[in-house]
Amino acid sequence: MVTDYKHTINLPQTGFPMKADLAKREPALLEAWERTDLYGKIRSVTKGRPGYVLTDGPPYANGAIHLGHAVNKILKDIIVKSRTLDGYDAPYVPGWDCHGLPIEMQVEKTHGRVGQKIDAKAFRAACRDYAYKQVDAQRKDFKRLGVLGDWEHPYLTMDPRFEAEQLRAFAMIIKNGHVYKGYKPVHWCLNCRSALAEAEVEYEDITSPSIYVRFEVFDRADLAARLGMPSDPADLDVPTSVAIWTTTPWTLPANQAVAVHPQIDYALVEFDLGDGRERLIVANERVEPLMQTLGVGTWTTLAEVKGEVLEHLRLRHPFYERVVPVVLGDHVTLDAGTGAVHTAPGHGLDDYIVGRRYDLPIENPVGGDGRFLPSTPLFAGEQVFDANAHVIEVLGSKGRLLKGEPYHHAYPHCWRHKTPVIFRATPQWFISMDQAGLRKGALEAIAHVDWMPAWGEQRISGMIAGRPDWCVSRQRTWGVPIPLFVDKETGELHPRTLELIEEVAQRVERGGIDAWFDLDAASLLGADAPRYEKSTDVMDVWFDSGVVHHAVTQLRPEIVAPSDLYLEGSDQHRGWFHSSLLTSVAMHGRAPYRGVLTHGFTVDEKGRKMSKSIGNTLVPQKLTSTLGADVVRLWIAATDYANEMSVSDEILKRMADSYRRIRNTVRFLLGNMHGFDPAQHAVPFHDLVAIDQWVISKAFALQNDVVTAFRNYEFHKIYQEVHNFCVVELGGFYLDILKDRLYTTGAESRPRRSAQTALFHLADAMVRWLAPILSFTAEEIWSFIPGERSESVFLNTWHSFPAGAERASAIDWPAFIALKADVARQLERLRTAGRIGAPLDAEVTIYAPPGEAQRFGALGDELRFLLITSQAKVVTTDTPPADSVPSHAENVWIEVKPSAQPKCVRCWNLRADVGSDLRHPELCARCVVNIEGPGEERKFA
């Protein structure tokens, strides 16, 4: 009679499904988090702990989120969750940037421009409504990624309370002496019809008309005297000019000077282009290239002189009745051109600086629409870029054009419209970099910040060191006003400016920014109102987000400054990191952050940027609805985000495979803890089977590595180590060995409870390691781990391991791991040859000299359980048999052969003692003891 022993086997049992089905399961978990206010419970549990603040850089409230948004928000979420598990109170208050031109552009599509079909107040209301809808849509997608935060109470830069705090921040910067109004050139977008910040300008290659132009010397006798040449009347009749080169012909109407470098050597050269002799002043190094360009084969150098000798030499404007001076400027280079630079202070920053030094007129003949003003001779009403051809034509007709040719170069473009911008001088409000020491203070503050990667420090330092004053005013409708009153005669701010700004802030707090635009100046200024001009400009949106460090700390007590971390893409050294630094230093004399971490951009597997035209874009909304958010989160964690982050369907497929390996490992742990209650059944560490002690110690050491990596923001190391732990130490070694003990020893036996205790520590530790990254999966795992526990993994800290886990084992487990791998190779050789069907069909003999024999004999008969063979023994010898094979260990040899013993139907081991108990003729003696007697003992494996 054959007995069925299946009921005596402890097979795995768990409700934790093998199939993740993340796309369907995650939304249900998300709904539960919201229904139970998990974020609020985390805040309650962590109250009183040391604080950790990651300040959210606000995405712009316009358009659906893309993969870059997902990377940014998930990295932040990983950090906040890991810091919470690390014992901190780490709030996360998301925010949105809500003012500015992109929203205006969207509203204009529907309602038209202000003054056409809609007034300014209604337009602002439409912008606000549009921004709210964008926030709602983006918030939904961010939450779907598993990002926990105070989503119902985000900060919005269009919140009247935020706007009021922004005004107060501006007042503080004024008080500290950093703000002034200036008429100077700024980047101007012809489509925006507004000034642009540095961060709103990007460089693209274009082809411009480059021209060489003659600026005729007004007094040739003066030039001759400067050069030490005789004033021969015949020579004085030779046409003589300073040659300039420019790629912006349209700026010549605003020319007020020609700049040369004081220490560069300049030559007076004579040649003939076919119309008789002429002379040009050109930098020495540029003479030959210029002659080649002009097609001149021979020329004569008549004199050489330093540029400083030419200062104040008078020149004729090439087409206006205007005499312009030669001025000196260190910005002049020899990279291209002639070494003499056409200078229009109204159209260039270097030109403006040198113009101020020489008190040159700062003339800007171009209107906000990019057309020459009606008062502009020759070019009135022409669009500047279209006027290039006309300017060249005029130069030619007046004999002032030396040469014209196309020139391919990088040129500033509006980052929104992707169109070329111009420099034009307009009255604007500026934050000065130097008048009150802002540049110096910012550079000092940078040195006290932890920049990750380290190159970020040099990058932002270079940007701060070389940046111009910050133009903070814009001529737009949808933005926070610059609430200033300026004396119409003197141009001075009202003497009660700071007090007035506070009054305006209080009104804005109650009624929003319309409170300023609707304001009757007399209600604040009384009888003085006619004397003052009320500003109509709004603030640069980079100022809005730049004062988040102030506004949010005033609105949210849990967010304190300076922040522990700012985390954004690497482009924000010129954006949010930059504007936040300047405003904080201008207000408080310190950086707004202790640490700054940057991540790279997403590219495809070939390193190409994501582009709809290429067809290589991956959108997070589709990924979460197919793969699930946790696979996306795992890809982000597994990638070294300090560099560009490669992603493709194939890469995500590999991530999904890695996810399944991790999930299946956890499922094995959960399935084999069936019937285990840690409060009742946990075995003390010192009583555990040795290999269980080893795996807990491995997990203890790994947890230290994981926690350190979380603290250092090295998430790819966590992925690598945890994944390898699942695949190598657990899947390839420990769990494989454990199956026999879990399945065949008694359900209540000490060997099985020892194994379950180890599995419990593994699961309870691993679920917390995974929680910041695989948040949905970890929450699901948490609900299946036995024992009393809180409702969410996120309400806890790292797993507490039992005393003793920190100590190294006396057994050389690495040697056994290597030995097992050696044996497995030989078993596979026998299986491939058809000599065995499974490892338990074999028996192993280890041949080793005394020292090694003692090492590998330490497990006694339990070595067979470790090697998963039916028999294993160690023979002490220096001369192994000829048919043995060498192992990894020196002088240690292995012999693997099929077993001839009968097979136990319960444990499948081939043992000589099968049938030794007549009551159970098909069982080995060990199985009989496990089902009838007190159960076997295990000491090692």
Order of alpha helices (4+ residues) and beta strands (2+ residues): alpha-alpha-beta-alpha-beta-alpha-alpha-beta-alpha-beta-beta-beta-alpha-alpha-beta-beta-beta-beta-alpha-beta-beta-beta-beta-alpha-alpha-beta-beta-alpha-beta-alpha-beta-beta-beta-alpha-alpha-alpha-beta-beta-alpha-alpha-beta-alpha-beta-beta-alpha-alpha-beta-alpha-alpha-alpha-alpha-alpha-alpha-alpha-alpha-beta-alpha-alpha-beta-beta-beta-alpha
